[in-house]
Amino acid sequence: MHVIPDDPDLSNYRFIIVAAKRARQLQNGSRSFLPTTMKKPTITAMEEVRRGLVKYTDLTRVAPELPVEE
């Protein structure tokens, strides 16, 4: 089971989404947070996420406050 260290839900789905987005960043030229010789950005991204090196925001938990109608 793969999880993100600071994820209170221990969601596999969230791990996959965050790792996929990070892999896309690596494919587009972002530098790795790890000193690595691996060529596959997906493996590097998964390791970065597993170690808690990738910061993310769960937008489902950060809902804007709606004005209360009176």
N, C-alpha and C positions, 0 to 999 in steps of 0.2 A: 504494500500500500504506500503510495506517495502522498505526502501532505506538506503543506506550507507550515513552518514552525509557529507563526503567530496567528494561524487560522483557528478560531475557537470552535468551528464546526467540523474541523478535520475533513474537509471536502475534497474528494478526488477530482470532482468536476472543476472546482476552482483551481486546483493545481494544474490541470491540463490546460485551462484557458490562459492562466498567467504564463506558463511555460511556452505555450504556442505563440503568444504575443512577444515574449522575450526572444524566442527563436527567430521570429520575423525581424526584430530589431537587429539581431546579430547578422542575419542574411543581408540586411541593408547597410551594413558597415559599422555598426556599433561595436565598441571594444568590449571584450569579455571582462567580467569582474574577477575571473580566475586566471592564474597563469596556466595555460593549457596548450597542448599540441594537438588536441582533437580537431578534426576537420568538420565534424558534423555539428551544426548549430543547435540541433534539437537535443543532443546529448548534453552539450554545454549548458543550454538553457535549463534543462531539467535539474542539473547539478546545482546551478546557481539558485534556482527556486528552492530546492531541497535544503540548501544551506542558509536560506533566509536572506540572501544578498539582493534579491529583487524586491523593490518596494511597489506596492499596488494599493489601489483604493477600491473597496467594494461599494459600488454605487447603489446597490440595493439597500445598504445600511445607512447611507448618507442621503436621506431624503430631505428635500427642502421643506421648510415649514410653510404650510399653507395658511393664508389669512383666515381667521375665524369670522364667519358671517353672523351678524346679530339680528 
